[in-house]
Amino acid sequence: DTPAVRSVDVYPRGARFVFELTPTEDSFRFELPGAFDAASVRLLNLTGVSDLQVIEQGRKGWIPPSLAPLKERTDAQAKAVALLKAKAASLEQTRAMLNVSSAQVNGTESKDLIHYMEEAQALRLKVENDLADLTETLSLETEELERLEAELESRSPRRSDQIVQVSGRANTREPLLFEARTDAARWGLRYVMDLNSATGAIDVHMFASAAQGTGLDYSGDLTFHSRQPEDSVSPPAMDPLRVALRPKHPIPVRSPAALGLTSAVAPSALAKAMPERASNTMDDQGDEAVEFGAGLPVIASTLSNVAVLGRGTLEGDGTPSDVALGALSLKSTPLLVLIPEQRSTGWIVASMDAITTPLMPGRAELRVDGRPSGYTDVPEYGLGQTRLPFGSASRLSAKKTPLVESTGSSWLGGSGIFKSGYTLEVSSGMDSEREVTVRDRLPIPVDEKIKLEVLKIDPEPTERDAENRLSWKLSIKPGEIRKIVVEYTLSYPSGETLEYR
C-alpha cells in the first residue's frame, strides 16, 4: 500500500510529494510508483525510524486507479475484436467448404443437382455478405482497440513496471513524514488580463496549468514554485582578465580535412534562432465567457523563489488540470504606441510605474474592454516599472517614407555629405480624439570620423534619449492625419563606406 499524500510542491519540471504514514507495528513497509526517484526518498522525522531501506524492484500489471476504467474498456474491446476474428475465421472456413462441395457434385442426377446448386448458391451468397459486413465491422473495432491501447500507453505512468519499496523500523507511533521527488510533473502559469482602456485598470486572473504522471491521484493544497531546485550549487568565482597584443599576422586556420579529421568530428555551425514576437494578435475577436476564480492569490516570495498557493486535483495519469490561484487588480496608464519602422498599426500598452505584487513568468491571454486582443509571454516582474503589451490598435496607423539625397561623389564609399531623412504620417480611424505616442530614431555615429547634423525635426520630439531615439506625443482626432518630418546629414571621409548596425 501507498501512504496518504499530505502535500505536493510542483516545480516547472518535477514535483515533491510528502507522504504521511502512521505506524501500527514496530516495522513498516510501503510502495511508491516507479515514477518517483528512489534516491530522493527522505525521512523528515529524523529520529522516528531506524534501519530505513529504499529499494527499486520490478513489477508487472500495475494500473493506477485513475486508469482502471480505461483498462477495462481496452480489455473488453480486445475480447470483442478476438470474437469478431473468430467469427470471420469460421465464415472463411464455411466458404472454403462450399467451394469444395461444389466440385464434388458431378455424379448427381440433374434434378437433384439443380436443387443442390440453388441451395448452395443461396448459402454462398449469404456467407459472402456476412463476411463482407463482418470484415468492415472488424476493421472499425480494430481501429478503436488501437486507439484505446495508444491512449492507455500515453497516460500510463513512467516506469510503471517498477516500484520503489520503502521499509524500516518505527521508533514511535506518531505519524511519519516521507518526501519523494519525481520528474513526471510540470506546471506553467497562465494569466487572463483584461485592460479597461478608459481607466487603465487591469483585472488579472491567475491559473496554474499543471499535470503529473506518477500514477497517484491527489486532491488538496498545492504549492507552485517559479524556479527549479538546483542539483549543484557552486560559490561565485571570477577568472582574471588578461590582455595581449593581437598578432599582426594571424595564424592560418587549417581545415578539418587537413588536420586528418573526419566530417563526424568537424565542428558544426551554430544555429541562430529567430526570437518570437512578444505579442500575437488573435484572429477570433469573439466575446466568449470565461470562468474565473475568486480571492486574492497567496504569493510567497524569497530571494531565490516565488511560490503561489492553490487548491485543486491532479490526476496521476498526466491529465492536464487548471487550478485557479486567485485574482488581483493592477493600475496602469493605457498608451497607444506607433513605431512605423516596425509595422503600420499601433500597439496598446499598459504602463505601470510600480506594481504592488510581483508577477511570475507565464503565458497571458489578453483582453481589452472584455474582448480578446492577443497573447503574450509575461517575464518575471519585480515591484518596479512595468510595460505590458495588450495587442494591436488596428484603427490607428502610420506610414514611414524615406527621403534620400546625397551630395558629393556618391553615398556608398564616396566623399561629401549624405543627406537623408523621412516623413511619418499618422492617421486615426478611432471614434474619439486620443493621445498617441510615435517613436522613431536617428542614426548614432560610432566613429568620430562620422558627423551627424540634424537639419529639421518638425514638430519637435517630446523626448530624445542618449541613443537618439525620438518620441512624439500627439493628440489626434478621428479621420485626422498628422505629419512628422525629420531631415539630417551624415558626413564622413572620402573612400569610406557607411554601415548601419
C-alpha positions in Angstrom: 0.0 0.0 0.0 1.0 3.6 -0.5 0.6 6.1 2.4 -1.6 9.2 2.0 -0.2 12.2 0.3 0.0 15.1 2.7 1.2 17.9 0.4 2.6 18.5 -3.1 5.1 21.1 -4.3 5.1 21.5 -8.1 8.1 22.9 -10.0 8.4 23.9 -13.6 9.9 20.4 -14.2 9.1 18.0 -11.4 7.4 17.8 -8.1 8.0 17.0 -4.4 5.5 14.7 -2.6 5.2 14.5 1.1 3.6 11.2 2.4 2.2 10.6 5.9 2.4 7.1 7.5 1.0 6.2 10.9 2.9 3.0 12.0 0.8 0.4 13.8 3.6 -2.1 14.3 7.4 -1.9 15.0 8.2 -2.5 11.3 6.6 -0.9 8.3 6.7 -1.3 4.5 5.1 0.6 1.7 5.5 1.1 -2.0 5.8 4.1 -4.3 5.3 4.0 -8.1 8.4 3.8 -10.2 8.0 7.4 -11.4 9.5 8.5 -8.1 13.3 8.7 -7.8 14.4 6.2 -5.2 17.5 8.3 -4.3 15.2 11.2 -3.3 13.2 9.4 -0.7 13.9 11.1 2.7 12.5 10.7 6.2 11.5 14.1 7.6 11.1 12.8 11.2 14.9 12.3 11.7 14.5 10.2 14.9 11.3 8.3 14.1 12.8 5.4 12.1 15.8 3.1 12.2 17.0 0.7 9.5 15.4 2.7 6.7 15.8 0.9 3.3 14.7 2.1 -0.1 14.9 -0.5 -2.9 13.8 -0.4 -6.5 12.1 -3.6 -7.8 10.3 -4.8 -10.9 6.5 -5.1 -11.1 4.1 -6.1 -13.9 0.5 -5.4 -14.5 0.1 -2.4 -12.2 -2.5 0.1 -13.4 -3.1 3.3 -11.4 -6.7 3.8 -10.1 -7.5 6.6 -12.4 -6.7 4.4 -15.4 -8.7 1.4 -14.3 -11.9 2.3 -16.3 -9.8 2.8 -19.4 -8.0 -0.5 -18.9 -11.4 -2.3 -18.5 -12.6 -0.7 -21.8 -9.4 -1.7 -23.5 -9.7 -5.3 -22.3 -13.4 -5.5 -23.3 -12.6 -4.1 -26.7 -9.8 -6.7 -27.1 -12.2 -9.5 -26.3 -14.8 -8.1 -28.8 -12.1 -8.0 -31.6 -11.0 -11.5 -30.8 -14.6 -12.7 -31.0 -15.0 -11.0 -34.4 -11.8 -12.5 -35.7 -13.1 -16.0 -34.6 -16.4 -15.4 -36.5 -14.5 -14.2 -39.6 -12.3 -17.3 -39.5 -15.5 -19.5 -39.2 -17.1 -17.9 -42.2 -13.9 -18.2 -44.2 -13.9 -22.0 -43.4 -17.6 -22.3 -44.4 -16.8 -20.6 -47.7 -14.0 -22.9 -48.4 -16.1 -26.0 -47.6 -18.8 -24.7 -50.1 -16.2 -24.4 -52.8 -15.1 -28.0 -52.2 -18.6 -29.4 -52.1 -19.5 -27.7 -55.4 -16.6 -29.5 -57.1 -17.9 -32.9 -55.9 -21.4 -33.0 -57.4 -20.6 -34.3 -60.8 -22.3 -37.7 -60.3 -25.6 -36.3 -59.1 -28.8 -36.6 -61.1 -29.8 -33.4 -62.9 -32.9 -32.8 -60.9 -31.2 -33.2 -57.6 -28.2 -31.3 -59.0 -30.3 -28.2 -59.8 -31.9 -28.2 -56.4 -28.5 -28.6 -54.7 -26.9 -25.9 -56.8 -29.7 -23.4 -55.9 -29.3 -24.1 -52.2 -25.5 -23.9 -52.4 -25.7 -20.6 -54.3 -28.0 -19.1 -51.8 -25.8 -20.2 -48.9 -22.7 -19.0 -50.6 -24.3 -15.6 -51.2 -25.3 -15.3 -47.5 -21.8 -16.3 -46.4 -20.2 -13.7 -48.7 -22.5 -11.0 -47.5 -21.9 -11.9 -43.8 -18.2 -12.0 -44.3 -18.1 -8.6 -46.0 -20.2 -7.0 -43.2 -18.0 -8.7 -40.6 -14.8 -7.5 -42.3 -15.9 -3.9 -42.2 -17.0 -4.2 -38.6 -13.7 -5.9 -37.6 -11.7 -3.1 -39.2 -13.6 -0.4 -37.3 -13.4 -2.3 -34.0 -9.7 -2.9 -34.5 -9.1 0.8 -35.1 -10.9 1.5 -31.8 -8.8 -1.1 -30.0 -5.6 0.5 -31.3 -6.8 3.9 -30.2 -7.6 2.7 -26.7 -4.2 0.9 -26.4 -2.4 4.1 -27.6 -4.3 6.2 -25.1 -3.6 3.7 -22.3 0.1 3.7 -23.1 0.3 7.5 -23.3 -1.4 8.0 -20.0 0.4 5.3 -18.1 3.0 6.5 -15.5 6.6 6.5 -16.3 8.4 3.3 -15.2 5.1 1.6 -14.4 7.0 -1.7 -14.5 9.0 -0.6 -11.4 8.2 0.1 -7.8 10.1 1.9 -5.0 9.9 -0.2 -1.8 10.4 1.7 1.5 10.8 -0.3 4.8 12.2 0.2 8.2 11.5 0.0 12.0 9.4 2.7 13.7 10.6 4.1 16.9 7.3 6.0 17.5 3.6 5.7 16.9 3.4 9.3 15.8 2.8 10.0 12.1 6.0 9.7 10.0 6.6 12.0 7.1 8.5 11.0 4.0 9.4 13.1 0.9 10.0 11.8 -2.6 10.7 13.7 -5.8 9.6 12.9 -9.4 10.3 14.4 -12.7 6.9 13.3 -14.0 5.3 16.6 -13.3 5.0 20.0 -15.0 3.3 23.3 -14.5 3.1 26.7 -16.1 1.4 30.0 -15.0 -1.5 31.2 -17.2 -2.9 34.7 -16.9 -6.1 36.2 -18.1 -5.6 40.0 -18.2 -8.4 42.4 -19.1 -7.4 46.1 -19.6 -10.0 48.8 -19.2 -8.9 51.3 -21.9 -10.7 54.2 -20.2 -9.5 53.8 -16.6 -6.3 51.8 -17.1 -7.4 49.2 -14.5 -6.2 45.6 -15.3 -8.1 42.7 -13.9 -5.7 39.8 -13.6 -6.8 36.2 -13.0 -4.1 33.6 -12.4 -4.3 29.9 -13.2 -1.8 27.0 -12.8 -1.8 24.7 -15.8 -0.4 21.6 -14.2 -0.1 17.8 -14.8 1.6 14.9 -13.1 2.0 11.3 -14.2 3.1 9.4 -11.1 0.1 7.2 -11.0 -1.1 8.7 -7.7 -4.2 10.9 -7.8 -4.1 13.9 -5.5 -6.6 16.5 -4.3 -5.8 19.2 -1.8 -3.4 22.1 -1.2 -0.7 22.7 -3.9 2.3 24.9 -3.9 3.6 26.0 -7.3 7.2 27.3 -7.5 8.6 29.6 -10.1 12.1 28.0 -10.1 13.6 24.6 -10.2 15.8 23.5 -7.2 19.4 23.4 -8.4 21.1 20.0 -8.4 24.5 21.5 -7.7 25.4 25.0 -6.4 28.9 26.4 -6.5 30.2 29.6 -5.0 30.6 32.5 -7.4 34.1 33.0 -8.8 35.7 35.2 -11.4 38.8 34.3 -13.5 41.5 37.0 -14.0 41.1 39.2 -17.2 44.3 39.2 -19.3 45.1 41.5 -22.3 47.6 40.9 -25.0 48.5 42.4 -28.4 46.8 40.9 -31.3 49.3 39.2 -33.7 49.8 41.3 -36.8 49.9 38.2 -39.0 47.1 35.9 -37.8 47.8 32.2 -37.7 46.0 30.5 -40.6 43.3 28.1 -39.7 43.6 24.7 -41.2 40.6 22.8 -42.4 39.4 19.6 -40.5 40.4 17.5 -43.6 43.9 19.0 -43.5 44.2 18.0 -39.8 43.1 14.5 -40.5 39.7 14.8 -39.0 36.6 13.2 -40.5 33.3 15.0 -41.0 31.9 13.3 -38.0 34.1 15.2 -35.7 34.3 18.5 -37.5 32.7 21.4 -35.6 29.2 22.3 -36.7 27.9 25.8 -37.2 25.9 27.5 -34.5 22.2 27.9 -35.4 20.7 31.3 -34.8 17.1 31.1 -33.6 14.8 34.0 -34.6 13.1 35.5 -31.4 9.4 35.0 -31.2 7.2 38.1 -31.3 6.2 39.3 -27.8 2.5 39.5 -28.8 0.3 37.8 -31.4 -3.0 39.3 -32.4 -5.9 36.8 -32.2 -7.9 36.2 -35.4 -11.1 35.5 -33.4 -12.4 38.6 -31.8 -15.4 36.9 -30.3 -16.8 37.7 -26.8 -16.8 34.4 -25.1 -17.4 33.9 -21.4 -14.6 32.8 -19.1 -15.0 31.3 -15.6 -12.6 32.9 -13.1 -11.6 32.0 -9.6 -12.2 34.5 -6.7 -10.0 35.8 -3.9 -6.5 37.3 -3.9 -3.7 34.9 -4.8 -1.4 33.8 -1.9 2.1 34.5 -3.1 5.2 33.8 -1.0 8.4 35.5 -2.3 12.0 34.8 -1.3 15.4 35.8 -2.7 15.6 32.6 -4.8 12.0 31.6 -5.4 8.4 32.8 -5.8 5.7 30.4 -4.9 1.9 30.7 -5.2 -0.6 28.5 -3.3 -3.6 26.8 -4.8 -6.1 24.0 -4.2 -7.2 21.5 -6.8 -6.9 18.0 -8.2 -4.1 16.5 -10.2 -4.8 13.1 -11.6 -1.9 10.6 -11.7 -2.3 9.8 -15.4 -0.9 13.1 -16.6 -4.2 14.7 -17.5 -3.7 18.5 -17.6 -5.6 20.4 -15.0 -6.2 24.2 -14.5 -6.0 25.3 -10.8 -7.5 28.7 -10.0 -5.0 30.7 -8.0 -6.9 33.9 -7.5 -7.3 37.4 -8.9 -5.7 40.8 -8.4 -6.1 44.3 -9.8 -3.4 46.5 -11.2 -3.5 50.2 -12.0 -1.9 51.4 -15.3 -1.8 54.2 -17.8 -3.0 52.9 -21.2 -0.8 54.1 -24.1 -1.3 53.9 -27.8 2.2 53.5 -29.4 3.2 53.7 -33.1 6.6 52.6 -34.4 6.1 52.9 -38.2 9.5 51.4 -38.9 8.3 48.1 -37.4 4.7 48.0 -38.5 1.9 50.2 -39.8 -0.6 49.6 -37.0 -0.3 50.7 -33.4 0.2 48.8 -30.1 -1.9 49.0 -27.0 0.5 49.2 -24.0 -0.3 49.3 -20.3 2.3 51.4 -18.5 2.9 51.0 -14.7 5.5 52.9 -12.7 5.2 50.3 -9.9 3.2 47.2 -9.1 2.2 46.1 -5.7 2.6 42.3 -6.4 5.4 40.7 -8.2 4.4 38.9 -11.4 5.7 35.4 -12.1 6.7 34.4 -15.6 3.8 32.9 -17.6 1.6 33.0 -20.7 -1.1 35.6 -20.7 -4.4 35.7 -22.6 -5.0 39.4 -23.2 -8.3 41.3 -23.3 -9.2 44.9 -23.9 -12.6 46.0 -22.5 -13.6 42.4 -22.3 -12.7 41.5 -25.9 -9.9 39.1 -26.8 -6.9 41.0 -28.2 -4.0 38.6 -28.2 -1.5 36.5 -26.3 1.9 37.4 -24.8 4.6 35.9 -22.6 5.0 37.7 -19.3 8.5 37.8 -18.0 9.2 37.9 -14.3 8.5 41.4 -12.9 9.5 42.8 -9.6 7.9 45.8 -8.0 9.4 48.3 -10.4 8.4 49.8 -13.7 6.4 47.6 -15.9 5.2 47.7 -19.5 2.6 45.2 -20.7 1.6 44.9 -24.4 -2.2 44.3 -24.9 -2.3 43.7 -28.7 -2.9 45.9 -31.8 -4.8 49.2 -32.2 -5.9 48.4 -35.8 -7.7 51.7 -36.3 -4.5 53.6 -35.6 -1.9 53.6 -38.4 1.3 55.2 -39.5 3.4 55.2 -42.7 7.2 56.0 -42.9 8.5 57.4 -46.2 12.3 57.8 -46.5 14.0 60.9 -48.0 17.3 60.1 -49.6 19.5 62.7 -51.2 23.3 62.6 -51.4 25.8 65.4 -52.3 29.4 64.9 -53.3 30.7 61.9 -55.3 28.5 59.1 -54.0 26.7 57.7 -51.0 28.5 54.3 -50.8 32.2 54.9 -50.4 32.2 58.5 -51.7 33.2 61.8 -50.2 31.0 64.7 -49.3 27.7 64.7 -47.4 25.0 62.2 -47.3 21.6 63.8 -46.7 18.7 61.7 -45.5 15.5 61.8 -43.5 12.0 60.6 -43.5 8.4 61.6 -43.1 5.9 60.0 -40.8 2.2 60.1 -41.5 -0.1 59.2 -38.6 -3.9 58.6 -39.2 -6.7 57.7 -36.9 -9.9 55.8 -37.6 -10.9 55.8 -34.0 -14.3 57.2 -32.8 -12.8 59.8 -30.4 -9.8 62.1 -30.0 -6.9 60.1 -28.4 -3.3 60.8 -27.4 -0.8 58.6 -29.2 3.0 58.1 -28.9 5.0 57.9 -32.1 8.6 56.5 -31.9 11.4 56.6 -34.4 15.2 57.1 -34.3 18.2 58.9 -35.7 21.5 57.1 -36.5 24.2 57.1 -33.9 27.8 57.7 -35.2 30.0 55.1 -33.6 33.2 56.5 -35.2 34.4 60.0 -34.6 35.0 60.4 -38.3 31.3 60.3 -38.9 29.4 63.5 -38.1 25.6 63.8 -37.7 23.9 67.1 -38.2 20.1 67.4 -37.6 18.6 69.8 -40.1 14.9 69.6 -39.3 12.5 67.9 -36.9 9.0 69.2 -37.2 7.3 69.1 -34.8 10.0 68.9 -32.1 10.0 65.5 -30.4 8.7 65.2 -26.8 11.7 63.2 -25.9 15.1 62.4 -27.4 17.3 60.0 -25.4 21.0 59.4 -25.4 20.7 56.8 -28.1 18.9 59.1 -30.5 15.5 57.5 -30.0 12.8 60.0 -30.7 9.3 60.1 -29.2 6.3 62.4 -30.0 3.1 62.6 -28.1 0.3 63.7 -30.4 -3.3 64.3 -29.9 -5.2 63.0 -33.0 -8.8 63.4 -33.9 -11.0 60.9 -35.8 -10.1 61.0 -39.5 -7.2 63.3 -38.9 -3.7 62.8 -40.5 -0.7 64.2 -38.7 2.7 64.6 -40.4 6.2 64.5 -38.9 9.3 65.5 -40.9 12.9 64.5 -40.0 15.9 65.6 -42.0 19.6 65.1 -41.2 23.0 64.8 -42.9 25.9 62.4 -42.3 29.4 63.5 -43.3 32.4 61.1 -43.5 35.8 60.8 -45.1 36.4 60.0 -48.8 36.9 56.3 -49.5 34.8 55.1 -46.6 31.5 53.2 -46.6 28.6 53.8 -44.2 27.4 50.6 -42.4 24.2 50.5 -40.4 24.1 48.1 -37.5 
